[in-house]
Amino acid sequence: MKSSVIDFLNDLNPRRFTNNTQKALYKLLTSSDGWVKLSELRVPSPASRIRDLRKEKFGGFEINCRSAAELDKRGDQHTFYYKINQRNLTVGKVRRVFNNQ
């Protein structure tokens, strides 16, 4: 992840997030291995939050989806993991989601 995005995230206080899209993005960006199980997002309607993050209004993030089997992770075949493509990640996109904090 680019250092400017990391610096921006370090300046955020997760307790001050005002919406679930912010919480979902923060979790996706701060995950230890990059892949996050949908249930780990711990927000209402996590799949909807992923869809929101893909919309231009919320940054237009490219978010990859893989099954547990594809990632050689334990879980049933219907468990899916998500990860933000960091090649297209910019501090501007991230800032757009957190602009009202």
FENFEN-V416326 format. One line per field, one symbol per residue. psi: psi as a letter, one per 40 degrees, with the letter a starting at -180 (. if undefined). A space follows every 10 residues. Layout:
BEGIN
psi->???
END
This chain:
BEGIN
psi->iidddddddd eihdeeheid ddddddddde idedhhidee dfiigddddd dddeiddedf ihhihiiddd efiiiieehi iihhhedehi dddddddeee .
END
